[in-house]
Amino acid sequence: MTRVHRKHVVMPDDTLTFLETYQRTHNLPSFSAVIEAAALALKEQELRTQYAQYAADYAQNPDEQRDAEAWLNLPMGDEQQ
């Protein structure tokens, strides 16, 4: 459910121009939709950073690697012969 919550933001002119152009070129119905798209892009960026950190931590932890290998080698209903 979408809630209406008004915020006042101050942005440099070039940022505002970019967002308005983005709205036009992507046929978004409102400036709020542009801000929502930007927030979703930031969330995705954060997830990518977190996954990369997890992968780096995993690569350096032999115990985690062994646990994952054991889990991945569990039988899944297909018998290996």
Short mmCIF file of the C-alpha atoms (twelve columns), coordinates in Angstrom:
data_MODEL
# 
_entry.id   MODEL 
# 
loop_
_atom_site.group_PDB 
_atom_site.id 
_atom_site.type_symbol 
_atom_site.label_atom_id 
_atom_site.label_alt_id 
_atom_site.label_comp_id 
_atom_site.label_asym_id 
_atom_site.label_seq_id 
_atom_site.Cartn_x 
_atom_site.Cartn_y 
_atom_site.Cartn_z 
_atom_site.pdbx_PDB_model_num 
ATOM 1  C CA . MET A 1  0.000  0.000   0.000   1 
ATOM 2  C CA . THR A 2  1.322  3.423   -0.910  1 
ATOM 3  C CA . ARG A 3  1.202  6.093   1.760   1 
ATOM 4  C CA . VAL A 4  1.142  9.786   1.049   1 
ATOM 5  C CA . HIS A 5  3.966  11.471  2.891   1 
ATOM 6  C CA . ARG A 6  5.197  14.845  1.760   1 
ATOM 7  C CA . LYS A 7  8.832  15.831  2.103   1 
ATOM 8  C CA . HIS A 8  10.572 19.008  1.136   1 
ATOM 9  C CA . VAL A 9  13.886 18.378  -0.598  1 
ATOM 10 C CA . VAL A 10 16.488 20.736  -1.939  1 
ATOM 11 C CA . MET A 11 18.560 19.606  -4.916  1 
ATOM 12 C CA . PRO A 12 21.084 21.193  -7.210  1 
ATOM 13 C CA . ASP A 13 19.595 22.375  -10.495 1 
ATOM 14 C CA . ASP A 14 21.462 19.759  -12.528 1 
ATOM 15 C CA . THR A 15 20.065 16.962  -10.352 1 
ATOM 16 C CA . LEU A 16 16.540 18.291  -10.677 1 
ATOM 17 C CA . THR A 17 16.949 18.657  -14.440 1 
ATOM 18 C CA . PHE A 18 18.213 15.082  -14.682 1 
ATOM 19 C CA . LEU A 19 15.250 13.746  -12.694 1 
ATOM 20 C CA . GLU A 20 12.728 15.717  -14.743 1 
ATOM 21 C CA . THR A 21 14.328 14.494  -17.976 1 
ATOM 22 C CA . TYR A 22 14.296 10.942  -16.619 1 
ATOM 23 C CA . GLN A 23 10.591 11.257  -15.896 1 
ATOM 24 C CA . ARG A 24 9.883  12.421  -19.445 1 
ATOM 25 C CA . THR A 25 12.101 9.920   -21.248 1 
ATOM 26 C CA . HIS A 26 10.819 6.978   -19.209 1 
ATOM 27 C CA . ASN A 27 7.169  8.073   -19.342 1 
ATOM 28 C CA . LEU A 28 6.793  8.013   -15.583 1 
ATOM 29 C CA . PRO A 29 3.463  9.381   -14.376 1 
ATOM 30 C CA . SER A 30 4.809  11.628  -11.617 1 
ATOM 31 C CA . PHE A 31 7.895  13.024  -9.974  1 
ATOM 32 C CA . SER A 32 7.151  10.672  -7.063  1 
ATOM 33 C CA . ALA A 33 7.543  7.756   -9.458  1 
ATOM 34 C CA . VAL A 34 10.998 9.069   -10.376 1 
ATOM 35 C CA . ILE A 35 11.992 9.247   -6.715  1 
ATOM 36 C CA . GLU A 36 10.649 5.732   -6.155  1 
ATOM 37 C CA . ALA A 37 12.682 4.456   -9.124  1 
ATOM 38 C CA . ALA A 38 15.764 6.155   -7.690  1 
ATOM 39 C CA . ALA A 39 15.159 4.587   -4.271  1 
ATOM 40 C CA . LEU A 40 14.771 1.133   -5.837  1 
ATOM 41 C CA . ALA A 41 18.039 1.635   -7.733  1 
ATOM 42 C CA . LEU A 42 19.760 2.572   -4.460  1 
ATOM 43 C CA . LYS A 43 18.355 -0.540  -2.778  1 
ATOM 44 C CA . GLU A 44 19.658 -2.700  -5.620  1 
ATOM 45 C CA . GLN A 45 23.062 -1.048  -5.349  1 
ATOM 46 C CA . GLU A 46 23.136 -1.745  -1.609  1 
ATOM 47 C CA . LEU A 47 22.212 -5.395  -2.164  1 
ATOM 48 C CA . ARG A 48 24.956 -5.776  -4.762  1 
ATOM 49 C CA . THR A 49 27.470 -4.315  -2.307  1 
ATOM 50 C CA . GLN A 50 26.267 -6.607  0.483   1 
ATOM 51 C CA . TYR A 51 26.362 -9.701  -1.739  1 
ATOM 52 C CA . ALA A 52 29.865 -8.803  -2.902  1 
ATOM 53 C CA . GLN A 53 30.973 -8.438  0.719   1 
ATOM 54 C CA . TYR A 54 29.393 -11.785 1.587   1 
ATOM 55 C CA . ALA A 55 31.159 -13.431 -1.356  1 
ATOM 56 C CA . ALA A 56 34.486 -11.945 -0.261  1 
ATOM 57 C CA . ASP A 57 33.942 -13.101 3.323   1 
ATOM 58 C CA . TYR A 58 32.875 -16.547 2.107   1 
ATOM 59 C CA . ALA A 59 35.955 -16.855 -0.111  1 
ATOM 60 C CA . GLN A 60 38.161 -16.308 2.947   1 
ATOM 61 C CA . ASN A 61 36.354 -18.711 5.292   1 
ATOM 62 C CA . PRO A 62 37.130 -22.416 4.768   1 
ATOM 63 C CA . ASP A 63 34.529 -23.504 7.358   1 
ATOM 64 C CA . GLU A 64 31.751 -21.699 5.472   1 
ATOM 65 C CA . GLN A 65 32.956 -23.237 2.218   1 
ATOM 66 C CA . ARG A 66 32.857 -26.760 3.680   1 
ATOM 67 C CA . ASP A 67 29.348 -26.189 5.071   1 
ATOM 68 C CA . ALA A 68 28.121 -24.953 1.697   1 
ATOM 69 C CA . GLU A 69 29.743 -27.848 -0.168  1 
ATOM 70 C CA . ALA A 70 28.140 -30.347 2.228   1 
ATOM 71 C CA . TRP A 71 24.752 -28.692 1.809   1 
ATOM 72 C CA . LEU A 72 25.051 -28.606 -1.982  1 
ATOM 73 C CA . ASN A 73 25.988 -32.282 -2.075  1 
ATOM 74 C CA . LEU A 74 22.874 -33.404 -0.189  1 
ATOM 75 C CA . PRO A 75 20.729 -35.805 -2.201  1 
ATOM 76 C CA . MET A 76 17.895 -33.990 -3.921  1 
ATOM 77 C CA . GLY A 77 15.897 -37.019 -4.986  1 
ATOM 78 C CA . ASP A 78 18.207 -37.943 -7.863  1 
ATOM 79 C CA . GLU A 79 20.547 -40.805 -7.163  1 
ATOM 80 C CA . GLN A 80 24.053 -40.353 -8.481  1 
ATOM 81 C CA . GLN A 81 25.530 -43.486 -9.980  1 
# 
